[in-house]
């Protein structure tokens, strides 16, 4: 992991000592040590085990689907797959079945199932069941495909655990009624269950049970779940086939209808499949779906072997995980963020915390997923609680040999932790994860039912805002919204009675019955999200009509109230004051800490996800963070900050771009109006999350006292820079204080291509009609080298969007955009794509002087060191970067002539920068910038360690 956070770097290698010399529970007691670890060898990597088990769980999901299809291919449950909603429901049911097995296997590996069921007195019922199935398979292999009793044993075991405590508000994972086909008539043969258990248990190719669940940390259960929801359940429109390496399913009938040459491009696009020359020729020549299947047989996925018939359900690597923005957070990050978030609360006044102060803390994760952050909070607060007991001599009375830390974790979980998530299965996983982390088999699974809630953290109302009709709710996007809202406000003003109407019945919610309170909040919130053709939207927005509507909201039989309830259930409204009254009804309402990793979802740009007009309008009107670069994580930053009480602490993991990109200024402004950020925020680098090429950081801040007059500018947030020594830091600060180069020296002139332009541009060294106009791209630009264009464009096909020849000839420099620092060459007037930026000249800077300045090591060092997005993620030089480059002090501007002379000598040669010329160039620029010998050595070391990109990018 590339990180600029020195504290985290240390934590990545070993667990640091905790405050007060007390270690987290798993370190202090040895609880949770890998079951397979031996004294003579290294313990297996939990992350490595989790990755392997995730692959095995995905295999098992395919086995479940095939077992369901084979059991009743025409039955009602499979018929649900005929609609998108039905397929989602069916997929959720299969994931639920598999996650129940995974949970039981993990609990079994920790010895938490003893006594849960009479099925096995030793606490390992699934291992025993698998052994029985294996033995039956050896004796009578055919019988297992006709038997259906084994799944009933699994269901009974899970039900025995649920029946230990009262039923609470649960999602599908802990609700036996959520997916009837898992509980009702036989749906899974014993043979299928044996194969599923083999996939989940077997390791190293053995035929017996070799459970690795003891090697996992409890947080890894979440990554197994995310691996399962990474697939969509689809229905084959034609004969299809699953292909390696991505296990993607390709419609062979649709593929064979394409011209031979386009089939290879479709395979690469849809399945990440690249073929060698011989197999590519077979694919191109295939005349039927059967011949295509034969040509691709060597690349068939073992997860879905053989052809997939038309109308068959199959699993397809999908977009759900990316759309949801959900990714497993590594424990190194959760540990660091939680520790830094809680530290000021635990050590306020410079004194170690007393037990009562620890247990009075209220900590919430508003997008908790499977509970990784809450588990870490539980560990750390429990460690501090046990230490506080020890200091005070107040250790609680324990039953038998119960470890102190286990009792501490149970108390912290019950009293301090709160969480919300939109996914009901994730909510159940969080409950189960905390139960597993506490490792107290005597606790019912329901012990956190009231603290972890399923709902939308961003959609809900407060008692204080529902006394007035929300005129802005009438907007739904589009040019007429402002006019609609103005008419509504005029109606409210024009028809206002001489005496104000009584407040909505539940404004004083604390005095109302809870059901009436919720009904009023639901009714008010439903006005924002009701269909435009509904009776709620059609109601006249007058004070009288609004008062009648809010009064009727408490009547179960009222049609408007029924519609509001339905919208509330579908959207999963979460009204924070009602969800957690112990937190919001106290004298200083709000949480003491809000932590987590909210979903990273963008609603603008190339990665924009769809959003309904009514939800867009709701976010836009109710959150100041939903402006500029609109994103779900930006909304969560503001919501999390608003949930804190004064002095409360915020600790979120967000993309690092939130800290400094101008598009996120509204998000920073919304946050800074409520909270003050910590200095030296941790940067976790660009590879912190598996499969995510996105730099991330920790946002740590403290809630300020209320001040309506406080205005925030949204300045960049300060990131830690462990990569800078004293000399580098001093040089960076000094150069950054210089005046920048003139902004007019740089501009964007490149041809902005669209998806349709792929058909109008061809890669070829020579023009082939109609692709006759040469056009450069970023990789054609090297250091003082403009390579011959390797692409040609059909200029007539893009007529109207292509610049005139004189516009291209006006450009003096070509500057590569896809790079971590400036790389420039002289322009020869040919067209170029938008992966190249344009350089110009003025009365001070000729193109030859600017060419040398941009390619010098001191300027490149400044650019790379100054701009975070040059060091992390996808490299890209931006116009704003170029316009921020420091110009030499006026006293040294005489040396610009030396750069001009060198540029006139080297630039037209178009042959690069020889080593001797490089040394001379860097020396001239270092003198221009008045660099010391120490500073010159610093830049030289950086240049030696940072080579130029390859010509091909």
N, C-alpha and C positions, 0 to 999 in steps of 0.2 A: 504494500500500500504506500503510495506516495503521499507523505504527510508533511505539513509545515508546523505541526504541533509537537513541541518537544516533550510535553507531559504525556501525550498519547503514545509517542514513539517508545518511551520507556515502558508504558503499560502493555504494549503489544508483545513484549518479550517475556515479561514476568509480572506477577501480581505484586503491586506495591503494598507496603505496610499501610494499614488503615489508620485513621485518626485515633489516638489513644492506644495504639499498639494492638488493636483487635482486628482480626481478619474476618472476611465474610464467612458465612456459615459453612460453605462447602470447603473452605480452606481450613477453618478452625477445627472442624469436627471430622473431616474426611468424608462427610456425606456426599454421595454422588460421585465417588471415585470410579473410574472406568472399571467395569466388571472384568474386562479382559486384560487389565494391566497386570504385569508381573514384576516382581522385584528385580529380575535380571535383565529386563529390556524396557525400551521406551514405551510409554502408553500410546495407544493409537490416537490419532488426531480426531477429535470429535467432529470437526468440520469435514474431514475426509470421509468419515463414516456416514455423516449426514448426506453428503453428495451421492455416495453409493446407494444408500437407502432410498434417496429420492428417485433415482433411476429405477430401482426395484419396485417402488410404490407405483410409478407410472406404468411399469409392466403389469403390475397387479390390477390396475384400473382397467386396462385392456382385457384382462382375463374376466373381470366382473361383467363388462359389457358383453363379451361373447357368451358368457354363461347366461346372462339375462335373455339375450336373443335366442339362444338354443332352448331355453326353458319354455318360452311361449312367444314365438316369433310373430303371432297374430294377436297377442293378448292386449288388454287395455293399457297396461303399463307401457309397453313398447309403443303402442299407438299414440301415446302422448308425444312421441318424437315427431309427429307430423307437423307441429307448429313450433315456432322458435321458443315460445314460452314453455311448451311441453318439454322440449329438449333441454332447456335450462333446468327445469324441475327434475327431470330424469338424471341429468348429470350431477346435480346437487345431491340427489339421493345416493348415487353410486359413490360419490366422494365421501358422503356421510358414513356409508357402510365401511369404507376403507379406513377412514379416520377413527372410527370406533375400534377397529382392530388394532391400529397403530397405538392408540391410547392404552388399550388393554395390554399390549405387548410391553410398552414402556413401564406401566404400573407393575406388571408382572416382574420385570427385570429389577425393580426396586423393592420387591417383596410387599407390595401394598394390596395384593388381592387375597391374602390369607383370610379366611372367614367370610369373604364376600359371597361365596357360593359354595354349596355342598358338592359342586362338581369336582373340586380338587382341594383336599385339606392342606396341601403344601403351598398354596398361593401361586401355582403355575398351571392354571387350567388350559391355557391355549397351547402351551408346549405339550401337555398331555394329549390334548385333542389332535394336534398335528402328528404325534407319534402313533396314535390310534389309526388315523387316516392313512399314514404311511404303511402301517402293518396291514391294513385292509387292502391297500393297493397292491401290496406284494402277494397277498393270498388270492384275492379275487378282483383283479383290476377292473373288470367290466361292471361290477356291481356298483361302484362309486358313482357312475354316471346315471344310475337310476335311483339312487337314494337321495333323500332331502332332509336328513335329521341333524346334520352337524351345525348348520347355521342357527337352528333353534337353541343349541347349547351356547353359542356366542351371544345370541339375543338375551337369553336368560341370565347370563353372567353380567351383561351390561345393565340389565334391568335391576339385578340385585344391588348393584352399586347405586343406582338412582334411587332405589326405594329406601336407602338408609336415612334420608332426610326428606323434608317437605318439598313438594314441587314448587318451583319458583318460576320466574320469567325466563324461559329458556328458548334457545333456537332449535334448529333441526337436529343437531348432534345429540342433544340430551332430551329430545322430545320423541318418544316412541310413535306418536301419532303424526309426525310431520311427513313421513314417507311411508304410507301404508304398505306398499309393495315389499318393504324390508321386513315387515312384521306379520303380514297376513299369510296368504296361500304360499306354498313352497315355490320359491323363485330361484334358488341356487342349489345345484346338486352338490353332493359331497365331493365329487371329483373336482368341480370348479373351486370349491373352498380349499381343497388340498393344494391345488396349484397356486391359489392366491397366497396361502400361508407359506408355501415354499418360496414364492417370490419375496415375501416380506421377511422370511427367517433365514433362508439358506444363504451362505456366504462361502465363496471360494470353490463353488462347484460341487460341494458335497450334497449328499442326498438327505441328510438329517438336519435337525434344527441347529442352527448356529447363530443364536440371537446376538445382534450387535447393539441392541437398544440400551444396554447398560453403559455403553461407551458415549452415549449422547448426553448433552445438556438439555434441560427441559425446553429451552428456547428453540431447539432444533425441530421440535414438533411443528412449529410454525413454518419452517422452510419445507418440510414434507408436504404440508397443506398447500403452500404456494406452488409447489411443483405440480400438484394435481389440478389446481384451478388454472394452470397455464394452458389447458386444453379446452376446446369447445366440442360439444357434441353436434355433429352434422349428419345430414342424410345424403347419400350418394345420388347424384342426378344422372350419372352414367356409370358404366363399369370403371372402377377406379383401382388405385394401388398406392400403398404407403411406401415411401422411399427414404433411404438413408441419405444424408446424415441427420436430418432434422425430424425424421419420422412423419413428414408432411404427406398428406394424401393428394394425389393428382388424378384428375378425371381423364382417363385414357381416351374416351370417346371424343372429348373436346380437344384433346391434344392431337389426335390423329387427323382431325379436321383442319389443322393448321398446315401451312406449307412446311416442308421438311426443314428449311433453314430456321424457321421461327420456333420450332419445337424445342431446340436446345436453349434458346433464350427464355422460354416459358419455364422449362425445368429448373434453370438456374434461379429464376425469379421466385417461383412458387415453392421449390424444395431445396434450395441451396445446393443443387446437384450439378457438378461439372463432370463431363464425360471425356474420356480419352478418344483419340481419333477413330479407333475401330468401332467402339460402342456408339459414338456419335453418328457414324455412318449408318449403323443398323437402325438407330432411332429415326434418322431422317428418311430412311428408305422404307420403313414399316408401312404397310398398307391397311392394317386393321388394328383394333385394340388388342387382339390376341397377339399379334406380332410385336406390338409395342411392349406388352407384358413380358414376352420372351426376351426382347432386347434389353429390358431393364431388370431382369430376374436377379442378376448378381447384386443389384442395389436395393433389393426389397427389404423392408424393415421387418425384423423378427417380431416386433410387437403386433403387427397386423399382417401375418403371412398370407400369401395368396391373393387373388383378385377379390375386390370388394364389389359385390353385385349391386346393380341399380336398386335404389330404395332401401339400402342397408344403412343402419346407423354406424357411425365411426367416430373416432377421436381425432381431432385436428389441432395441431399446435396453433393457438389462437392469440387474440389480442386482449383477452380479459385482464390478464395480469398487468399489461402495460396500461390499459385504459383505467384500471383501478389505481395504478401507481403504487402497488403494494410489493414490497421486497423485504426479505428477512434482514434484520439489522444485526450485524456481527456483535458478539458480546463485548469485544474490546471497545466498541463505540458506545454501547449502552452503558457500560461500566464508567467510562470517562464522563459522559454527559450527565449521568445521574449523580456521580460524585461531585462534580463542579456545581450542579444545580442545588444540591442539598447542603453543601458546606456552609454557606452563610446562614442558613436557617438553624443548623445544628450548633454553630459556634457563635451565635449572637452574643455580644457582650464579652467575648473572649473566654467564656466559661464552658466546660463540657456540658452537654445537655443532661437534664434529669429525666428519669423514665417517663414522668407524666407529660413533659414537654414533647418528647418524641411521639408518644401515643396520641397526642392532640393534633399532630400534623395531618392535613388532608392533601393527598397527592393524586392527581388525575392525569390520565392519558386519554385525550379526546378522540384519538384514532388508534386504538390500542392493538388492532389486529389480534394476534394470538397471545399477546400479553408479555412480550419480551422485556419492555421497559418496566412494567409493573413487577415482574419477577425480580429484576435487578434492584428496583427500589425496595422490595421486600427483603432481599438479602442484606442490602446496606443498612437500612433502618434497623433490622433485627440485630445486626452486628453491633450497632451503636446502643441498642436497647440492652443487650446482654452485658455490654461493658458498663452501662449506666447502673444496672442492677448490682454488678460487682463492686462498683465504686461506693454505692449507697448501702451495700449490705442488705439489699431487699430482694434477693432472688426469690421468685415465686415458688410455691409448693408444687412439686412435680409428682406425677404418678409414676411409680416404679422407677425404671432407669431412663425416663424420657430426657433427652438432652436439653439443656437450657436453651440452646439456639433454636431448637424446633418449637418450643413454646413461644419464644420471641417472634419467630416468623408467623406463627398462627395468629398472635395478637396483632402484629403489624398488618397482616392481610385483612383481618376482620375490621380493624378500626381506622386504618390510614389510607387504604387504597380505593380508588374509584376509576372507572373506565367506561368508554363508550365506543361503539363501532357500528357501522352500517350493516355489516355482514353478520347474520345471526350465527352462522357456523363459527366464525372467528370469535364471537363473544363466548360461545361455549368452549372453544379451545382455550381462551384466556382463563376461564373459570377452572378448567381441568388442569391447565399448566400451573396455576397457583396452587391447586390442591396437590399436584405432584411435587412442586417445589417445597411445600411445607412438609411433605412426607409424614403425615399423620393419618394413618389408616382409620383412626376413630372418628375423624371429621367427616360429615356428609359432603357429597359433591355440591350440595346446594348452599354451602356456608357463605358463599359470596353472591348469591342470586340478586340481592337488592343493591349491590354496589357496582356491578358490571352490567351495563345496560345496552340494549340494541336500539340504535336510533341514529338520526342524522344530526351530528354535532353542530351543523351550520344552519339548520332549518328549525326554528322554534321561536317562541315569543316570551316576553317577560310581562309580569303583571302591570308594570308601570307604563307600558306602551299601548295597551289594548283599549283605552278609553276613547280613542279617536279613530274614525274611519281612515284606512290607509289609502289615500288617493293615488299614491304612486303605484299601488298594486294593479291598477287598471292598465298599466303599460305592459306591452308584450314584445317590444322590439319593433323597429321600423320608424319611418319618418313621421308618422302621425302620433307617436307616443306623447310628445310634449303637448300637442294640442288636446289630446284626450285628458291628460292630467290637468291642464289648465281649466277645461270645462268642468271637471269634477270639483276642483277647488272653488270655482265660481259658484257652483250649485250649493256647496256646503256653506259658503258665505252668504249667498243671496237668500237662502231659505232657512237660515239659522233662526231659531225662535228667540224671543226677547229674553227668555230665561233659559240658561243652559240646561240640557237634559241631564238626568241622573247618570252617574258613571256606569259603565258596563258592570254587570252583576258581580264579576269576579276580579275587579281591580283590587279590592281589598282581599286578596286571595287567601291570606292566612286565616281569615274569619269564615271562609266558605268551606263547605264540604269538598274534599279532594276531587270528587268526580265533577262537581260543578265548575271548579277551578280549571280542570283540564278541558272540559267542554268549551269553556269560553276562550281559552288560549288556542285550542284547535280551530274554533270557528273563525277567530281573527286571522290566524295564520293561513287558513284555507282560502281566504280572499285573494291571497297572492298567487295561488297555484291552481285555482279552479279553472276548468275549461272555459274558453271565451263564450261558448254558447250555452253555458249552464245558467240556472236561475240565480246563482250567487253573483255571477258577473253581470247579469241583466238587471239586478236590483238597483234602484235609483240611489246614488250615494248621498243621501240626505241624512241629517242627524236623526230624524224620526225613524227612517227606514233602518239605519244602522242600529239604533237602540232596540228596535223590535227584533232585528236579526240576532243581536247578542242575547237578548232575553230568551228567545226561542231556542237558542243553542243548548240550553239545559234540558229541553224537552226531548226525550228519546224518540217520540213519534214524529217530530217535525222534519219535513223533507230536507230543508236546508241543513239542519243539524246532522241528519243521516249522511248527506253528501260530504259535509265537513269531516265527519268521522271516517268516512271511506278514504278521503284524500289524506287524512292524518295517518291512517294505517298504511296506505300505499307508500307515502313519502317518509314514513317513520319519523314523524315530528319528535323532537326532543326539547322539552321546555326545562331548562337547567334548574330553575327554582323548584319545580315540582319533582324532578328526577332525584335531586339530592338536597332535601330540605335541611338536613343537619349542617350542610355547608353554607347554604344561602339564607337561612333564617337566623343565623347568629349575629351578634352585634356588628361585627366587621365581616360582612359576607364575602365569600370567595374562597378559592383554594389557596393553600400555602405554596403549592408548586404544581405546575403543569408541565409535563414532560412528554416526549414521544418523537416519532418519525412520521409526520402526516403524509398522506399520499401526494406524490409529485405528478400533477396532471396540469397540462397547459391547455388553454382555450384560445390561444393565438399561435401563429407561426406554423412551421412545417409539421410539428408534432401535435397540432391542435386536435383535441377530442371534441366530439359533438356535445352540445348542451341545448336543452329546450329553451325557447324564448322566455317562458315564465320564470324558469330558474335563473336564467341570465339576468332578467330584470330584477329579480329578488336580490341576487348578489350585488348587482350594480347599485341599487338604491339603498341597501342596508349595510354595505361594508365599504369603507374608504380604501380598503386594500385592493378592491376589484376594479382597478384602473391601470392604465399603462399596460404592462405585461400581465394579462389576467391569468391567474392560476389558482388551482385548488390549494396548493401549499401556502400561497400568499393569504388566502382567506383564513386558513388555519392559524397563521401567525397572528393575525388580528384577533380572531376568536379566542385563542389561547391566552393572549395578553389580557383580554377583557374579562376572563374568568378568574383572574388573580385578585386577592385582597392586597391592600397596600403593604409593601414589603415582601410580597410573594415572589417566587422565583420561577422563571421560564427557562426551559431547556429543551430545544427542538433540534432535530437534524433536518436541514434543508439544503437544496442545491446552493453551492457557493456563489453562483451568479446573483442570488438574492442580495448579497452583501454589497455589490458595487455596480451592477448594470443599471443604466439610467431608466430602463423600462420598469425596474422594480422600485423606483423611487416612491411611488404611492404606497407600496407595501411597507417600506422602511418608515415612511412618514406616519402611517397608521400605527405602527408599532411604537415609534419613538414618542408619539403623543401620550403613550401610556406607560412605557418602560424605558429604563436606561440600560444600554448594553454594557456588558463587561469589556474591559480591555483585553486584547490578545485572544480573540475568539479562535477556537481550534479549527484547523482545516484538515480534513481527513483524506484529501487527495481524490483522484479520479477513478480509482479501482476499489473503493471501499465496499461496493455491493457487487456481488457476482452477477455478470450479465448486464451491468449498467455502466456505460461510459459517460459518467456525469460526475464532476467534482462535487463534493459535499462538505458541509461545515456544521459546527455546533453553534446555534444561536442561544446565548446565555444572557439573561437580563433580569432586572429587578423592577417590580411594579412600583410606580411613583405614587405619591399622594394625589388625590383628585385636584385638578386645576383646569377649569374650563378655558382659561386664557392661554394655556400652554400651546405653543405652535412648534411643529417639528419640520425641519427642512428636508429630512430624508437623506442626509449625508451618508456616504459609504461607511459601512461598519468595519471596525479594526480587526484584521486577521493576524494571528500569530505568525511570526517569520523567523523560525529557527534556522533557516538557510542563510541568514545574513550574519556575517561577523561585523566587528566594529568598523573596519575600513569600508566594507560594502555598504553598510547602513549610512555611514557619513557621506559617501559618494552619491548614493541614491538620493538622499535628502538635498544635497547641494545642487545636483543637476536638475532635480524636479523643481527647484525654486527658480530656475532660469526662465526667461521668456521663451515661448515655443516658436517653432518655425511658422512662417506665414501660412494661414489656412488655405489660401488660394493656390498653394503649390501642389495640392492633392485633391483628387476628385474621383467619382465613379463614372466611368464611361462604358464599361463592358456590356455586352449584349446579354440581357436577362432572359435565359431560356426557360421554357415551360415544358411540361411533360409531353405535349404534342410535338415539341421541337426535336424530340429524339428521332423522329422520322425525317427530319429536314437537315440533320447533321450526320455525316459519315466520316469514320476514321479512315484516312487514306493519305499516302504521301504525295499523290498526284491527283489533280482534279479529274472527276468522272461525272459528266453531265447527268443530272442537273446540279450536282454538288461541285460547283466550280469556284466558289469564293473561299480562299484560305482564311482560317480563323484560329487564333491561338487560345490556349487555356493556361491555367496557372503553372502546370508542370513543365511548360515550354520555356519558362523564365528561370534562368540560373544567375549566378553571380557574374554580372557584366557579360551575360550570354543570353541572347534572344534566339532560341532554337527555331529551326524551320517548323512551320505549323504542321501538325499531324492530323488535322481535321479540316473538312471543307463543308460549307453550308450551301443549301439551296436558297440563294438570296431572294429569288422570286417568291418562294414559299413563305418567307417571313417579311414580305414587303409591308412597309408601314411601321415596323418596329426596329428596323435596322438603321443605324446612323448613316449619314452621308459621308463620302470619302474624305471631305475636308475636315470633318469632326475627328476622324481617326488620325489624320495627319497633324492635327493640332496637339496631339499627345506627345510629350517629350520622353517620358520614362514609363516602362512597364514594371510594375511592382507586384510580386507574387503574393496572393492573398492567403493561400493555404500554407502558412509557414509560422514558425514561432518567433521570427524577427524579420526585419526588412531584407528582402533580396530583390535587387533591381538591375535592369538592363536598359540600354537605349532603345527607344521605339523606332521602327522603320515605317510607321504609318499603316500597318496592316490591322484589320479588325481583330478584336479579342473578346472572349467571354467575360462574364462578371467574376470569374475567379482571378482576374487581374485588375489591379487598381491603377489609376492614371497619375503620373507625375508631370508637373509643368515647370516653368521657370519665371523669374521676374528680374527686376533690375539689379538685384543683389546676388541671387542664386541662379547661375546658369544650369542647364540640365547636366552639364559635365561635373560641376561642383556638387550638385545635389546627388548625382549618381554615386560619387565617391563617399559622400557623407553618409548616405543610407547604408552602404555596404561596409562601413567601418565597424570594427569590433567594439569601440566604446559606445556607439549609438545602438548597436545590436544588444550589448550587455544591458544598457539602460532600459531598452524596450522589454527584454525578457524578464528583467528583475522587477520592473515597475508594474507590469500588467499581469495579474494573476491568470487571466485566460490565455496568456501566451505560454504559461508553464503547465497548465492543466487542461485535460480534455482535448477536444479537437482543435488543433492549432489554427489560428486565423488572425491575419493582420487586418485591422479595420481602419477606416478613414479617421476615426476619432483617435486611434493610436498614433497615426502618422502626424496628425495635427497637434499632438501633444509633445512631439520630440523636441527637446530643448535646443534652442539656437545658441551658438557660442556667444560669450559676453561681447559687447560692442568693442571692447578694447582689443579683442583678438580677431575681429572680422577681417583684418588684413590678410589672414591666412586662407581665406576663401579663394583668393587668386591661385594659391598653390594647389588647392583641390581642383580648380578649374583646369590648370595645366595638366595635372595627372589624369583627369578624366578625358581630356582631349586626346591624350596619348593612348589610353587603354580602352576607352569606351567604343570607338569605331572599329577597333580590331575584333570585337565580339568574340574574344578568346579567353575570358575569365581573368582571374587576378593571381599572377605568379607570387610565390612566397616572398620574394624580396620586395615587390611592389606592395604586398600586404603589410609588411613591417613598416615601410615608408608611410603608407596611408594611415595606419593606426597611430604612428608617431605624430603625424601632422594633426590629426583630430584630437589626440590626447593633449597636445599643446594648446589647441584652440579652446579646449575645455578646462585648461589649467589644472590638469591632473598631476598628482604627486607620483613619485616612483612606486610607493605602496599601492596606489590606486591603479597604476598601469600594470603592475604585476597581477593584481586581482583580476583585471579584465583579461589579461593574457591567459591566465589559468582557466578562466571560464571559456574562452574561445577554443583552447586546446581540447577541452572536454565536451564541446558542443559542436559537432561537425555539421556541415551543410546537409540538407536532405538530398536524397538520390534524385537524379534527373526525372525519373518516372514517378516521383511523389512519395 
